[in-house]
Amino acid sequence: MKVPEIFGENVFSLQVMQEKLPKEVFKSLKKTIDEDRPLDPGVAAVVANAMKDWAVEKGATHFTHWFQPMTGITAEKHDSFITPVAGGKVIMDFSGKELVMGETDASSFPSGGVRAIFEARGYTAWDPTSYAFIKDGTLCIPTVFLSYSGEVLDKKTPLLKSMRALNREALRILRLFGNMSVKRVYPTVGAEQEYFLIDRKMYDARKDLVFSGRTLFGAKPPKGQELEDHYFGPIKARVVAFMQDLDTELWKLGILAKTRHNEVAPGQHELAPIFTITNVASDQNQLMMETMKKVAAKHGLYCLLHEKPFEGVNGSGKHNNWSMSTDTGLNLLDPGTTPAENGQFMLFLAAVVQAVDNYQDLLRLTVASAGNDHRLGANEAPPAIVSVYLGEELEAVIEALENNRKYEGKGRQVMQLGVDTLPELPKDTTDRNRTSPFAFTGNKFEFRMLGATFSIAGPNIIINTIVADTLRQFADELEQAADFTGALHDLVERTFRVHERILFNGNNYSEEWAAEAKRRGLLNLPTCADALPRFADRKNVELFERMGVFTEREVRSRMEIMLENYSKVLTIEGLTMVEMAKKDIYPAVNAYLSELCGAAYRKETMGAPVKADKAAIARLSADNEALYFAAEEVERLLAEAKEAGDAEQTARFFADEVIPAMQKLRSYADDMEQNTSKKYWPFPTYGDILFSV
């Protein structure tokens, strides 16, 4: 396989545009893409025709506006290119109007009260900064999704708005440092994706996996991940075949799939791409997850992307490696090798630290889901307490800065910017801290709290917006300064001193850190019910309105959608548990008990010992009866939840009442699994599933 030849073959990329479009049209479109300018209406028709011709040459018969509603996945409605002509014939046609805007029924997508139930119309609008691509014989055009009255209904629109805000404020900072050549600053992301591969037959045999994406029952197997022998170990032949096909399909879609390896748990793996501009990275991560499932099916496998598919086994996350770059190739979070770059780096670093400290709640709630609640803090993911890891060297730099003394770290020369405490720093100034939620890793921040199923758009909307707002404050102050160098020193020093509570280099899993974080005044929001209502706090609404990312109505809509999703997911899980308990586990154990009782009776009539039989019968009988009534209790609470109140009150009811009842129900089933004959147990066990591939 010649990878350079197939890479991007299904993408209407810049190279394809240059080949297919007239020179002036290409120049105009490229300016739109590079400088985030409005699209010239005269260009759309020419681009549409060229895009259609290219797609038809590759076998496409339909087109779709591919968008990202608040479901967390993508959506598409397919229309064919055919247009009737005289003589009962058809031609393949695609207009500029069809390229730029589409109309879809928006009534069944989550609206969170933005629209009345009878308002069904929604519009999709082309995002030319993210390339069109061909998938399954359909031309997919990345778009935004808006209501009839203009409210945002998707994740893409606010992401683009947050990127514009970051560009605007970062350019102000760069101008203060005398950089006039940069025309655009954009956030970049590399999203590492974790996932499980299991045999498709095992998946089909588990109702809980089919309905909820995770196992709701399951006892720990004799061997799990204790030996850590799976991590970075040899990849099994069946998995390698899947990975090779996956890479090929991703490369055809222009996705920079780079690294693949086994993760810690049996059956768990990871795929990491090379970083790219954030809105493109968001689109590509959605494509990556969809492609994983399709390729897995071809190999008789199922790809599990749930955050915690197996209790007691490492869950799956998504590491969001975020940075800021310029159109001239400068990474603004690279420490650099010159004094000007170094002072600039310290200012951008300070902006991120302040942003995270001021908006811990937003960062926490943007990774809040029913699934991720099981994973955060479980010795496989950071805890729900947000903190920033900078590493020992940068913390030493900050300490020197706060004490107004030179930093003479590891024999390097001290930087001269009129501020002796700002040193010249190496490119990689940190080790990694896998327990930290927000860790600096040399020239980027790794936000490690995301669950595997998450769209990365949500977290990056928040990161872009909070950093942009902090840069705005910094620019307002520095633009008024008579002595820029002195003002820069004072601002950086003050920022780190005021926000030093958010900095922590130690073990985020420890009980000592939880106590220390509380003493520092950091937030601890362990569940969705704790975190999500913070979205509509006054300071957060004011932030989004100030930066032009969300209106207050849109904020409240999103909060309502996320709260309702939490309750709906738990409702599905609860109903699934009740069905499995009553229809599968309870009768299966009763059947086994009948066999045990019969065997005990026969042994007793022969005078054989039956003490063990009676103990097993007593234990299973007690557990099975308790299981039945625990299922009844879950069923009762699910009915009661319908009357709990508004979205916030309902979520609180699920967190406080329903989840503990579900956990109690599970405990009886898991105990019985370990004491029931395998031929009677109605589902594949963890041992069967995790070692099935």
BAZAVO-374290 format. One line per 5 residues: number of its first residue (from 1); their letters; for each residue x negated, y, z of C-alpha. Coordinates in Angstrom, 3 decimals. Layout:
REM BAZAVO-374290
NUM	A	X,Y,Z | ...
***
This chain:
REM BAZAVO-374290
1	MKVPE	0.000,0.000,0.000 | -1.305,3.449,-0.938 | 0.065,5.590,1.874 | -0.770,8.999,0.308 | 1.284,8.013,-2.737
6	IFGEN	4.424,6.997,-0.831 | 4.193,9.679,1.858 | 7.139,12.043,1.512 | 8.417,10.386,-1.664 | 12.012,10.741,-0.415
11	VFSLQ	11.603,14.382,0.633 | 12.365,17.521,-1.391 | 9.104,18.968,-0.128 | 7.190,22.115,-1.030 | 5.183,20.143,-3.569
16	VMQEK	8.366,18.859,-5.237 | 9.897,22.336,-5.143 | 6.844,23.785,-6.824 | 7.096,21.174,-9.577 | 10.863,21.467,-10.092
21	LPKEV	11.606,25.163,-9.560 | 10.819,28.206,-11.726 | 7.838,30.103,-10.364 | 9.789,33.131,-9.105 | 12.479,31.000,-7.506
26	FKSLK	9.872,28.897,-5.699 | 8.094,32.047,-4.522 | 11.331,33.479,-3.117 | 12.306,30.231,-1.381 | 8.833,29.812,0.103
31	KTIDE	9.021,33.312,1.542 | 12.343,32.381,3.149 | 10.744,29.291,4.688 | 7.440,30.853,5.759 | 8.765,34.168,7.071
36	DRPLD	12.213,33.090,8.283 | 13.905,35.555,5.951 | 17.495,35.429,4.630 | 17.957,33.306,1.513 | 18.324,35.184,-1.766
41	PGVAA	21.835,34.224,-3.024 | 20.568,34.142,-6.599 | 18.113,31.409,-5.678 | 20.650,28.913,-4.287 | 22.176,27.783,-7.596
46	VVANA	18.772,27.116,-9.169 | 17.547,25.211,-6.105 | 20.784,23.182,-5.959 | 20.493,22.077,-9.580 | 16.822,21.093,-9.191
51	MKDWA	17.567,19.287,-5.918 | 20.419,17.367,-7.558 | 18.318,16.353,-10.571 | 15.528,15.134,-8.302 | 17.936,13.192,-6.080
56	VEKGA	19.754,11.571,-9.025 | 16.413,10.517,-10.526 | 15.810,8.650,-7.271 | 19.157,6.895,-7.391 | 21.241,9.196,-5.172
61	THFTH	24.950,9.423,-5.985 | 26.140,11.508,-3.030 | 25.075,14.464,-0.929 | 25.811,15.365,2.676 | 25.279,18.281,5.020
66	WFQPM	23.350,16.518,7.793 | 23.905,18.206,11.155 | 23.441,17.706,14.890 | 26.645,18.212,16.891 | 26.817,18.091,20.669
71	TGITA	27.166,14.300,20.597 | 23.356,14.052,20.803 | 23.193,12.183,17.496 | 23.520,13.301,13.875 | 26.641,13.576,11.743
76	EKHDS	27.294,13.456,8.026 | 30.197,13.531,5.539 | 29.314,12.243,2.064 | 30.518,13.810,-1.209 | 29.596,12.442,-4.618
81	FITPV	27.929,14.546,-7.293 | 30.596,13.594,-9.844 | 32.636,16.328,-11.533 | 35.332,15.506,-14.136 | 34.974,16.830,-17.706
86	AGGKV	37.061,16.538,-20.841 | 37.722,13.085,-22.237 | 38.004,11.371,-18.881 | 34.263,11.567,-18.346 | 32.248,12.838,-15.382
91	IMDFS	28.967,14.669,-14.984 | 26.665,14.880,-11.979 | 26.940,18.417,-10.637 | 25.905,20.279,-7.495 | 26.464,24.018,-7.041
96	GKELV	24.603,26.613,-5.029 | 27.757,27.102,-2.951 | 27.822,23.378,-2.076 | 24.147,23.537,-1.093 | 24.434,26.597,1.131
101	MGETD	27.708,25.914,2.936 | 30.039,23.020,3.613 | 33.290,22.597,5.492 | 34.043,19.700,7.804 | 36.747,18.696,10.253
106	ASSFP	35.294,19.766,13.593 | 38.257,18.803,15.767 | 36.836,15.489,16.985 | 33.398,16.775,17.950 | 32.735,17.924,21.549
111	SGGVR	33.883,21.520,21.821 | 33.855,22.219,25.534 | 36.778,24.610,25.250 | 35.210,26.735,22.495 | 38.146,25.976,20.185
116	AIFEA	41.776,25.208,20.774 | 42.791,21.661,19.897 | 44.569,22.784,16.713 | 41.509,24.638,15.366 | 39.862,21.942,13.275
121	RGYTA	37.722,23.871,10.842 | 33.944,23.885,11.146 | 31.230,25.020,8.778 | 27.777,23.699,7.983 | 25.089,26.011,6.609
126	WDPTS	21.779,25.008,4.998 | 18.578,25.323,7.028 | 15.960,25.795,4.264 | 13.097,25.560,6.776 | 13.761,21.817,7.152
131	YAFIK	13.370,19.860,3.916 | 16.190,17.869,2.317 | 15.632,14.126,2.030 | 17.186,10.974,0.569 | 18.561,8.302,2.901
136	DGTLC	20.484,5.251,1.742 | 21.208,6.727,-1.688 | 22.444,10.035,-0.287 | 20.836,13.480,-0.493 | 20.759,14.759,3.107
141	IPTVF	20.618,18.527,3.554 | 19.695,19.659,7.101 | 22.227,22.226,8.270 | 23.555,24.133,11.249 | 27.144,23.673,12.457
146	LSYSG	29.432,26.567,13.402 | 33.087,27.024,14.293 | 35.550,28.999,12.157 | 35.118,31.961,14.500 | 31.328,31.746,14.549
151	EVLDK	30.614,29.934,17.824 | 27.702,27.506,17.852 | 28.805,23.855,17.798 | 25.433,22.164,17.364 | 21.915,21.850,18.751
156	KTPLL	20.115,23.156,15.648 | 21.432,26.748,15.624 | 20.339,27.675,19.169 | 17.006,25.941,18.541 | 16.376,28.220,15.555
161	KSMRA	17.482,31.238,17.601 | 15.094,30.317,20.424 | 12.252,29.967,17.916 | 12.970,33.436,16.547 | 12.953,34.872,20.068
166	LNREA	9.592,33.246,20.799 | 8.157,34.512,17.519 | 9.322,38.058,18.225 | 7.877,38.299,21.724 | 4.643,36.372,21.027
171	LRILR	3.865,38.729,18.128 | 4.144,41.674,20.522 | 1.499,40.079,22.747 | -0.838,39.313,19.843 | -0.632,42.918,18.616
176	LFGNM	-1.813,44.067,22.051 | -4.928,41.936,21.554 | -5.524,43.617,18.206 | -4.367,40.686,16.096 | -2.568,42.224,13.121
181	SVKRV	-3.018,39.372,10.660 | -0.542,36.944,12.202 | 2.912,37.230,10.661 | 4.622,34.398,12.482 | 4.357,32.419,15.716
186	YPTVG	6.221,29.151,15.984 | 6.493,26.435,18.639 | 5.205,22.994,17.721 | 6.175,19.615,19.123 | 4.939,16.060,18.973
191	AEQEY	7.589,13.764,20.458 | 6.300,10.365,21.613 | 9.132,7.834,21.405 | 9.437,4.788,23.682 | 11.803,1.908,22.920
196	FLIDR	12.577,-1.772,23.602 | 12.852,-4.518,20.974 | 15.001,-7.535,21.822 | 16.405,-10.408,19.783 | 19.689,-9.444,18.123
201	KMYDA	21.400,-12.608,19.403 | 20.563,-11.625,22.976 | 22.042,-8.171,22.386 | 25.253,-9.566,20.902 | 25.684,-11.890,23.904
206	RKDLV	25.709,-9.006,26.412 | 28.876,-6.861,26.553 | 27.070,-4.315,28.682 | 24.371,-3.767,26.060 | 26.955,-3.519,23.284
211	FSGRT	29.239,-1.073,25.116 | 26.793,1.009,27.135 | 23.272,0.397,25.808 | 22.008,-0.894,29.155 | 22.401,-3.998,31.288
216	LFGAK	24.906,-3.377,34.067 | 24.115,-6.716,35.701 | 20.823,-8.602,35.866 | 18.505,-10.087,38.467 | 14.772,-9.507,38.352
221	PPKGQ	12.916,-12.246,36.416 | 10.024,-14.230,37.981 | 7.601,-12.274,35.779 | 8.059,-8.716,34.676 | 5.408,-6.042,34.261
226	ELEDH	3.472,-6.808,37.454 | 0.288,-7.936,35.679 | 0.375,-4.948,33.313 | -0.675,-7.423,30.630 | 1.729,-6.058,28.042
231	YFGPI	0.421,-2.471,28.099 | -1.838,-1.873,25.076 | -2.022,-5.654,24.672 | -2.048,-7.559,21.369 | 1.142,-6.858,19.431
236	KARVV	3.187,-9.947,18.562 | 3.494,-10.866,14.889 | 7.251,-10.253,14.750 | 6.819,-6.814,16.299 | 3.908,-5.932,14.017
241	AFMQD	6.079,-6.789,10.999 | 8.776,-4.456,12.355 | 6.246,-1.684,13.029 | 4.747,-1.947,9.546 | 8.148,-1.658,7.900
246	LDTEL	9.089,1.184,10.239 | 5.932,3.152,9.440 | 6.530,2.697,5.718 | 10.106,3.988,5.912 | 9.078,6.925,8.093
251	WKLGI	6.192,7.855,5.798 | 8.583,7.881,2.833 | 10.655,10.419,4.784 | 7.576,12.580,5.376 | 7.409,11.734,9.089
256	LAKTR	3.845,11.706,10.401 | 4.035,8.392,12.278 | 0.548,8.047,13.742 | 0.193,5.800,16.818 | 1.945,2.554,17.788
261	HNEVA	1.329,0.302,20.789 | 2.848,-1.896,23.473 | 4.163,-0.044,26.505 | 4.121,-1.264,30.111 | 7.239,-3.452,30.238
266	PGQHE	7.719,-6.699,28.284 | 9.463,-5.892,25.010 | 8.685,-2.170,25.335 | 6.736,-0.184,22.725 | 5.885,3.379,21.728
271	LAPIF	5.572,5.367,18.498 | 3.881,8.760,18.422 | 3.915,11.187,15.493 | 1.551,14.073,14.715 | 2.978,17.383,15.958
276	TITNV	4.860,19.729,13.638 | 7.066,22.850,13.810 | 9.800,22.312,16.389 | 12.970,22.360,14.289 | 11.380,19.927,11.813
281	ASDQN	10.147,17.747,14.691 | 13.686,17.688,16.081 | 15.165,16.582,12.756 | 12.462,13.973,12.296 | 12.891,12.515,15.778
286	QLMME	16.579,11.965,15.081 | 15.631,10.262,11.799 | 13.013,8.199,13.613 | 15.543,6.813,16.114 | 18.047,6.020,13.366
291	TMKKV	15.380,4.342,11.233 | 14.161,2.251,14.186 | 17.612,0.698,14.560 | 17.989,0.038,10.829 | 14.570,-1.578,10.462
296	AAKHG	15.070,-3.639,13.623 | 18.292,-5.088,12.190 | 16.395,-6.304,9.106 | 14.075,-8.287,11.377 | 16.834,-9.884,13.464
301	LYCLL	16.044,-7.482,16.302 | 17.853,-4.757,18.185 | 16.164,-1.499,19.184 | 17.233,-0.293,22.634 | 16.773,3.444,23.181
306	HEKPF	18.586,3.730,26.522 | 16.580,5.414,29.274 | 16.947,2.465,31.647 | 18.149,-0.678,29.881 | 16.867,-3.032,32.608
311	EGVNG	17.053,-2.504,36.366 | 13.682,-2.873,38.099 | 11.820,-2.637,34.787 | 10.201,0.475,33.349 | 12.639,2.633,31.430
316	SGKHN	11.976,4.500,28.209 | 11.170,8.170,27.920 | 10.200,10.679,25.307 | 7.151,12.888,25.903 | 7.655,16.353,24.441
321	NWSMS	4.205,17.804,23.645 | 4.877,21.537,23.231 | 2.613,24.345,22.118 | 2.620,27.618,20.152 | 0.826,28.133,16.844
326	TDTGL	0.408,30.969,14.369 | 0.688,30.994,10.587 | -3.094,31.579,10.557 | -3.765,28.262,12.303 | -4.379,29.507,15.868
331	NLLDP	-3.075,27.440,18.793 | -2.145,29.976,21.460 | -2.593,27.393,24.237 | -6.118,26.503,23.144 | -8.596,28.033,25.641
336	GTTPA	-10.823,29.080,22.748 | -14.518,29.924,22.730 | -14.525,33.722,22.545 | -13.685,36.264,25.267 | -10.695,37.735,23.419
341	ENGQF	-9.151,34.338,22.786 | -9.806,33.345,26.386 | -8.054,36.315,27.924 | -5.216,35.784,25.483 | -5.031,32.120,26.472
346	MLFLA	-4.827,32.975,30.175 | -1.950,35.351,29.502 | 0.038,32.777,27.519 | -0.747,30.153,30.173 | 0.524,32.498,32.880
351	AVVQA	3.691,33.087,30.873 | 4.454,29.372,30.755 | 3.801,28.949,34.490 | 6.092,31.858,35.376 | 8.795,30.634,32.996
356	VDNYQ	8.822,27.131,34.486 | 8.930,28.447,38.044 | 11.742,30.916,37.358 | 13.846,28.408,35.454 | 13.214,25.045,37.129
361	DLLRL	16.962,24.438,37.079 | 17.234,24.816,33.305 | 14.346,22.461,32.637 | 15.854,19.877,34.976 | 19.382,20.064,33.582
366	TVASA	18.259,19.922,29.972 | 17.079,16.338,30.617 | 20.114,15.402,32.709 | 22.173,12.390,31.636 | 23.781,9.407,33.296
371	GNDHR	21.017,7.211,31.876 | 18.129,9.445,32.870 | 19.366,9.612,36.465 | 18.313,5.943,36.762 | 14.819,6.670,35.433
376	LGANE	13.552,9.936,36.939 | 11.243,9.311,39.854 | 11.279,5.534,39.447 | 7.476,5.197,39.221 | 7.710,5.357,35.437
381	APPAI	8.843,8.945,34.954 | 8.385,12.221,36.822 | 10.764,12.958,39.686 | 13.668,15.382,39.463 | 11.499,18.057,41.159
386	VSVYL	9.942,20.251,38.453 | 6.280,21.236,38.857 | 3.332,22.177,36.631 | 0.036,20.300,36.436 | -2.950,22.339,35.228
391	GEELE	-5.843,20.164,36.360 | -8.619,20.901,38.828 | -10.662,23.167,36.589 | -7.867,25.549,35.645 | -6.677,25.678,39.230
396	AVIEA	-10.230,26.591,40.246 | -10.208,29.343,37.609 | -6.944,30.670,39.016 | -8.268,30.535,42.580 | -11.334,32.535,41.523
401	LENNR	-9.101,35.039,39.757 | -6.893,35.501,42.796 | -9.968,36.027,44.996 | -11.598,38.407,42.485 | -14.797,36.402,42.198
406	KYEGK	-16.746,34.822,39.369 | -16.014,31.289,38.320 | -19.194,29.306,37.618 | -17.654,25.957,36.701 | -19.873,23.085,35.538
411	GRQVM	-22.734,25.306,34.427 | -20.799,27.197,31.758 | -21.359,30.906,31.232 | -18.901,33.365,32.688 | -16.809,35.203,30.147
416	QLGVD	-17.273,38.939,29.726 | -14.008,40.782,29.108 | -14.573,43.423,31.705 | -13.010,40.815,33.969 | -15.661,38.435,35.283
421	TLPEL	-13.230,35.934,36.699 | -11.913,34.858,33.292 | -14.405,32.205,32.121 | -15.150,30.593,28.809 | -13.334,27.293,28.953
426	PKDTT	-13.827,24.004,27.119 | -11.130,22.715,24.785 | -9.965,19.924,27.082 | -9.797,21.223,30.635 | -7.675,18.518,32.210
431	DRNRT	-7.268,14.845,32.849 | -3.719,13.486,32.434 | -1.257,13.239,35.300 | 1.469,10.789,34.314 | 3.528,11.671,37.398
436	SPFAF	3.821,15.371,36.512 | 6.967,16.659,34.813 | 5.164,19.486,32.974 | 1.458,18.861,32.488 | -1.153,20.895,30.608
441	TGNKF	-3.162,18.487,28.460 | -5.922,20.545,26.855 | -4.061,22.702,24.332 | -0.386,21.888,24.943 | 2.126,21.131,27.679
446	EFRML	3.575,17.645,27.940 | 7.162,17.730,29.202 | 7.603,14.138,30.389 | 11.133,14.163,31.816 | 13.083,13.493,28.606
451	GATFS	14.937,10.199,28.270 | 14.408,8.063,25.181 | 17.827,8.776,23.653 | 17.560,12.557,24.024 | 17.640,14.965,21.139
456	IAGPN	14.522,17.047,21.675 | 16.427,20.127,20.518 | 17.967,20.773,23.954 | 14.764,20.807,26.017 | 12.933,22.854,23.387
461	IIINT	15.701,25.444,23.267 | 15.070,25.971,26.970 | 11.252,25.991,26.786 | 11.220,28.420,23.850 | 13.748,30.737,25.479
466	IVADT	12.229,30.943,28.953 | 8.699,31.459,27.591 | 9.955,34.088,25.124 | 11.671,35.994,27.919 | 8.522,35.934,30.058
471	LRQFA	6.414,37.173,27.137 | 8.957,39.977,26.700 | 8.396,41.061,30.297 | 4.614,40.878,29.853 | 4.723,42.907,26.633
476	DELEQ	6.952,45.555,28.231 | 4.383,46.009,31.002 | 1.206,45.879,28.929 | 2.496,48.174,26.191 | 2.812,50.928,28.804
481	AADFT	-0.645,50.393,30.292 | -3.296,53.086,29.903 | -6.071,50.563,30.646 | -5.194,47.329,28.833 | -8.115,45.297,30.235
486	GALHD	-7.362,46.219,33.825 | -3.641,45.738,33.336 | -4.251,42.323,31.778 | -6.368,41.250,34.746 | -3.795,42.463,37.255
491	LVERT	-0.885,40.877,35.422 | -2.526,37.461,35.056 | -3.769,37.450,38.656 | -0.400,38.562,40.036 | 1.541,36.030,37.974
496	FRVHE	-0.470,33.049,39.180 | -0.371,34.268,42.771 | 3.410,34.818,42.781 | 4.149,31.509,41.063 | 1.510,29.264,42.600
501	RILFN	4.226,27.234,44.356 | 5.071,25.532,41.036 | 1.475,24.274,40.581 | 0.768,20.763,41.816 | -2.021,18.402,40.761
506	GNNYS	-1.263,15.451,43.041 | 1.018,12.422,43.069 | 4.551,13.549,42.270 | 5.924,10.150,43.356 | 4.827,10.500,46.980
511	EEWAA	7.206,11.217,49.844 | 4.733,13.848,51.025 | 5.227,15.805,47.805 | 9.007,15.775,48.190 | 8.608,17.286,51.651
516	EAKRR	5.980,19.759,50.441 | 8.139,20.795,47.477 | 11.028,21.500,49.832 | 8.734,23.611,52.012 | 7.654,25.559,48.928
521	GLLNL	11.266,26.242,47.998 | 11.308,24.149,44.818 | 14.584,22.714,43.615 | 15.420,19.030,43.964 | 18.429,18.162,41.784
526	PTCAD	18.542,14.348,41.747 | 21.724,13.771,39.714 | 23.592,15.270,36.785 | 26.297,16.398,39.180 | 23.666,18.421,41.065
531	ALPRF	21.894,19.829,38.006 | 24.413,20.537,35.250 | 26.580,23.170,37.020 | 23.450,25.351,37.268 | 23.651,25.986,33.525
536	ADRKN	26.264,28.706,33.997 | 24.482,30.486,36.882 | 24.498,34.237,36.330 | 20.727,34.501,35.847 | 20.811,31.800,33.181
541	VELFE	23.715,33.307,31.275 | 21.959,36.680,31.325 | 18.764,35.059,30.028 | 20.497,33.455,27.033 | 22.439,36.587,26.178
546	RMGVF	19.337,38.771,26.531 | 17.374,36.538,24.159 | 20.247,36.089,21.697 | 20.364,32.285,22.035 | 23.803,31.625,23.587
551	TEREV	26.819,33.711,24.534 | 28.352,33.132,27.964 | 31.218,31.243,26.314 | 28.762,28.955,24.539 | 26.848,28.313,27.775
556	RSRME	30.005,27.346,29.627 | 31.105,25.200,26.701 | 27.850,23.252,26.767 | 27.980,22.810,30.520 | 31.499,21.410,30.239
561	IMLEN	30.483,19.059,27.406 | 27.520,17.678,29.363 | 29.551,17.209,32.548 | 32.322,15.447,30.643 | 29.798,13.246,28.848
566	YSKVL	28.335,12.185,32.207 | 31.775,11.155,33.483 | 32.739,9.446,30.218 | 29.538,7.388,30.123 | 30.093,6.237,33.691
571	TIEGL	33.728,5.440,32.929 | 32.651,3.184,30.048 | 30.051,1.525,32.261 | 32.540,1.042,35.093 | 35.208,-0.472,32.853
576	TMVEM	32.613,-2.752,31.263 | 31.461,-3.955,34.681 | 35.036,-4.682,35.726 | 35.692,-6.684,32.567 | 32.452,-8.648,32.839
581	AKKDI	33.016,-9.345,36.531 | 36.614,-10.500,36.213 | 36.602,-12.215,32.822 | 33.105,-13.682,32.738 | 31.222,-13.860,36.033
586	YPAVN	34.085,-14.699,38.422 | 35.438,-17.653,36.375 | 31.935,-18.903,35.519 | 30.909,-19.042,39.176 | 34.229,-20.662,40.093
591	AYLSE	33.552,-23.364,37.515 | 30.112,-23.952,38.996 | 31.588,-24.024,42.499 | 34.016,-26.722,41.376 | 31.088,-28.817,40.202
596	LCGAA	29.201,-28.212,43.444 | 32.221,-29.083,45.567 | 32.815,-32.266,43.600 | 29.189,-33.293,43.930 | 29.189,-32.520,47.667
601	YRKET	32.359,-34.537,48.198 | 30.924,-37.563,46.384 | 27.643,-37.316,48.296 | 29.443,-36.990,51.624 | 31.572,-40.079,50.963
606	MGAPV	28.324,-41.967,50.366 | 26.842,-40.646,53.597 | 24.225,-38.530,51.804 | 23.053,-35.182,53.257 | 25.180,-32.206,52.075
611	KADKA	23.835,-29.368,54.207 | 22.214,-27.597,51.235 | 25.314,-28.098,49.089 | 27.554,-26.571,51.729 | 25.176,-23.611,52.201
616	AIARL	25.116,-22.949,48.442 | 28.890,-23.291,48.230 | 29.427,-20.927,51.173 | 27.075,-18.298,49.766 | 28.483,-18.398,46.242
621	SADNE	32.074,-18.450,47.494 | 31.505,-15.410,49.668 | 29.699,-13.507,46.908 | 32.297,-14.348,44.276 | 35.168,-13.244,46.459
626	ALYFA	33.291,-10.051,47.313 | 32.591,-9.516,43.607 | 36.279,-9.750,42.755 | 37.324,-7.164,45.333 | 34.352,-4.922,44.487
631	AEEVE	35.545,-4.936,40.874 | 39.026,-4.006,42.104 | 37.489,-1.090,44.024 | 35.624,0.189,40.952 | 38.850,-0.065,38.964
636	RLLAE	40.737,1.885,41.628 | 38.093,4.634,41.753 | 38.050,4.978,37.971 | 41.785,5.592,38.060 | 41.349,8.076,40.908
641	AKEAG	38.619,9.913,38.965 | 41.225,11.003,36.406 | 42.783,13.183,39.103 | 39.540,14.455,40.637 | 39.852,17.966,39.183
646	DAEQT	37.821,19.936,36.644 | 34.703,18.679,34.853 | 32.387,19.641,37.723 | 34.586,18.077,40.406 | 34.980,14.909,38.342
651	ARFFA	31.221,14.578,37.872 | 30.743,15.027,41.613 | 33.312,12.297,42.279 | 31.475,9.899,39.996 | 28.130,10.645,41.641
656	DEVIP	29.431,10.322,45.206 | 32.090,7.614,44.897 | 32.004,5.636,41.665 | 28.267,5.006,41.307 | 27.855,3.548,44.844
661	AMQKL	30.823,1.251,44.181 | 29.284,0.124,40.880 | 25.985,-0.579,42.621 | 27.773,-2.654,45.268 | 29.561,-4.672,42.566
666	RSYAD	26.274,-5.297,40.817 | 24.572,-6.539,43.981 | 27.012,-9.460,44.331 | 26.618,-10.472,40.690 | 22.823,-10.289,40.745
671	DMEQN	22.678,-12.440,43.862 | 24.946,-15.042,42.278 | 22.890,-15.095,39.075 | 19.943,-16.393,41.082 | 22.081,-19.125,42.677
676	TSKKY	24.162,-20.298,39.722 | 23.199,-23.028,37.262 | 21.906,-21.595,34.003 | 24.415,-23.577,31.949 | 27.263,-21.780,33.769
681	WPFPT	25.892,-18.218,33.838 | 27.770,-16.372,31.055 | 25.005,-14.089,29.722 | 21.324,-14.194,28.787 | 19.203,-13.262,31.812
686	YGDIL	16.401,-10.690,31.986 | 13.884,-13.460,31.505 | 15.706,-14.598,28.354 | 15.965,-11.085,26.922 | 12.588,-9.544,27.737
691	FSV	10.588,-12.475,26.431 | 12.806,-13.225,23.446 | 10.665,-11.582,20.771
***
